[in-house]
Amino acid sequence: MSLPQLTLQTNPVELHLRVEFRFEKYKKITFYEDCVKKILVVDDQVSVRRLIEMTLVGKGLEVIQADSGEQAVVQARADAPDLVIMDVMMPGGMDGYATIAALRDLSCDCPVLILTGKDQQSERDRARVAGGDAYLPKPFRLHELLEVVESLLGGTA
């Protein structure tokens, strides 16, 4: 596997970043950005949050973490994320679906990626009804996560 290619062009006002990653033969993911996108990662498992953070920060994205639905609402109110990556099964008063509803009540209209260990069709349907924009079952491959993130951010992650 070759190393990522990184090209930086700067002027006094802007930073342009172009990063290309090749994960599999004939598969290429490219991220272009003129401003940093904020991703809110909500999962009660610190190892999952850290893996996602390392993956996305390496692509020039800013990652904000929350370990519960309640904390996610507080973070979203403070940081206005461009994308939320949401686990469904979390301890405490708010599961992922209740958290999505609370985020929508805050007028947080950013896309939501449901990332969960539940991979039944009924859960996919429930996620769609709850306001999820994409669904990725655990365990997941990093290139799959990156493809979905790029898609949800309009191809300009």
Buried (B, 14 or more C-beta within 10 A) or exposed (E): EEEEEEEEEEEEEEEEBBBBBBBEEEEEBBBBBEEEBBBBBBBBEEEBBBBBBEBBEEBBBBBBBBBBBBBBBEBBEEEBBBBBBBBBEBEEEBBBBBBBEBBEEEEBEBBBBBBBEBEEEEBBEBBEEBBBBBBBBBEBEBBEBBBBBBBBBEEEB
